[in-house]
């Protein structure tokens, strides 16, 4: 009986040195529990929105320059006549 208890205690001691269960499951479960997936998706979405705003602002500035140049060119034509 003492031998069985010793073997059981030894197995229990060695099993505690094994890798944790989440290490075997991969980053999917650990990312979901630490909410890093949500943080990454918010970061990606924000970055995408900022890039879109930057490109639309750039396009707006270019269109404004074209309109302003057209107005000044017409104004110069009217002044020269």
C-alpha positions, 0 to 999 in steps of 0.5 A, spaced: 500 500 500 505 504 501 508 503 494 502 505 491 501 511 495 509 513 493 508 511 486 501 516 486 505 521 489 511 521 484 506 521 478 502 527 481 509 531 483 511 529 476 505 531 472 505 538 476 511 540 472 508 539 465 506 544 461 500 548 462 494 546 458 493 553 454 500 552 451 497 546 448 491 549 445 495 555 442 494 562 441 487 562 439 484 561 446 489 565 450 488 571 445 480 570 447 481 570 454 486 576 455 482 580 450 488 581 445 484 579 439 479 585 441 484 590 442 488 588 435 481 589 431 480 595 434 487 598 433 486 595 425 480 598 424 482 605 427 488 605 423 484 603 417 479 609 418 485 614 419 488 612 412 481 613 409 480 620 412 487 622 410 486 619 403 480 623 402 483 629 405 488 629 400 483 628 395 479 634 397 485 638 398 487 637 391 480 638 388 480 645 392 486 647 389 484 645 382 477 649 383 482 655 386 486 655 380 480 655 375 477 661 379 484 665 379 485 663 371 478 666 370 479 672 374 485 674 370 482 673 363 476 678 366 481 683 368 485 683 362 479 684 357 
